[in-house]
């Protein structure tokens, strides 16, 4: 029997604006109408909070000085790639990601967001209601996003 692939260590951030809307963006390498929150792999030995802030800046141009970390999910959250993507993403070395999630307040203005970074990952962005997140993400991350919304419920508006 083939051994199970490991999870890729990663960090992610739910960024809230002053109206408690969540930053989401569309990937540049996909034509899907899916929207996601900033996230990415951790460098070896990298602190998860530092990794989340690094990924946020790399993907959105938002520097750490414009972000206030409010909380961290109590558990590392996992997702598996669909079988048809496992051999294509990350050189086929991982089955999915083990993500450290943070919730943060955006202290800047919309004009501070710049997707035209040195290595662009997103083609469009918007502020979304937290209740929309599960419907906006690709199908294989829906359970993950439901867990994120639940983990950060105390920071989100009550319906």
N, C-alpha and C positions, 0 to 999 in steps of 0.2 A: 504494500500500500504506500502511495506517495505521501510524504510528510506534508502537513498543513503549512502554508506560507505564513510568515509573521505579519503583524500589523505594522504599518509605518508610523513612527512617532510624529505627532503633529500638534499644532495649536490653532485655535480659531477664536474669533471675536464677534460678539453681538454688539454692534455699535448703535447707541441710541442718540437721537437728536433731542433738542429741547422740548419737542412735542411727543416724546417717547415713541417715535417711529424708528424703524430698524433699517440700517443701511444694507441694501442688497445690490448685486451687480450681475451682469450676464457675461459669461466667459467669452473671450475673443476667439477661442478655438472650437466653438460649438455654434451651430445655427439654431439650437433649441431655444424655446422661449423660457427656459428655466433661469431662475435667479438664485444666487447664493450669497452667503455672508463670507467675509474674508477669512481665509484659512490656508494653511500650508505646512509642509514638513519642517520638523525641528532639525537644526544642525546638531552633530554629535556634541553632547555635553551642554547644549543650550538650555537655559532656564525657560520653562514654558511661557511665562508672562512676557519675557523679553522676546521670545519667538513670535508670540501673537502680535506684539507691537511692531516687530520687524516686518512680518508679513503684511500687516495693515499698511505700513508705509510703502512697502514695495509694490503693493497692488493698487493703492489709492492716492499715494502722495501725501497722506495725512501723517505728520510727524508726531512722535510720542508726546510732545509738549501740548498738543491739542486734544489729548485723550486723558480721561480720568477713569482708572479701573475701579469699578464698583463692587465686583464680586467674581467668584470662580465657581464653576460647577463642582459639586462635591465628589464626583466620580469622573474618571476618564471615560469618554463616550466612544463607542466603536461603530464603524460601518464597514460592510463588505462590498467590494466591487462586484458587479454582475460577472458571471463566468466569461462572457465574451469580451470584457475589458481587462481581465486580470493579466493576460499576456502582453497587453499593449501599453499599459500605464506603469510608470516607474520601473521600466525594464523587466516587468514580470516578476519582481522580487517580493511583492507584498500582496496580501489578500484584500487589504483595505487600510483604513487608518484608525489609530487610537488617538483621539483628540482631547487635548486639554482646552476646555472652553472658558472664556472670560466674557463678562458683560461690562461695557464701558460707556461713559458719557462723552459725546463729541462736543468739544469746547469751542470749535471753530465755526466758520460760516460755510455754506455750500461752495463758495468760491475757492475754499481751501482744498477741495477735493479735485484731484487731477489724475485721471486714468492714463494719461500719456506719460507713463513712467519709463525708465530705461528698458525694462523688459515687460511691456504691457501684457496683462492677463485678462482685463475686462474691456468690453466694448460699450457698455451702457450701465448706468446706475440710477437708483431711485430710493426714496424713503418709503417703506411699506409698514402696514400694521402687523404687529406680531401674530395676530390671528390668521394672516394670509401666508405665513412662511411655509407651512407644510404643503400648501397648494402650489407654491411657486418653485419649489426645489425639484430636482430630478427624482424619479420614482424610487431609486435605490437608497436615497438619503431621507425619505419621508419620516421613517421611524426616528432617526437621529434628530431631525429638526423638531419633532414632537417632544423628544427628551430635553432638548435645549430650551424650548419654550417653557416646559414644566420646571426645569432647574432654575430659570430666571424669572419665574412668575411674580415674585415679590417686587421686581423692578418694572413690571409691565402694567399698563393701564387695565383696570377692571372693566369688564364688559357689562 
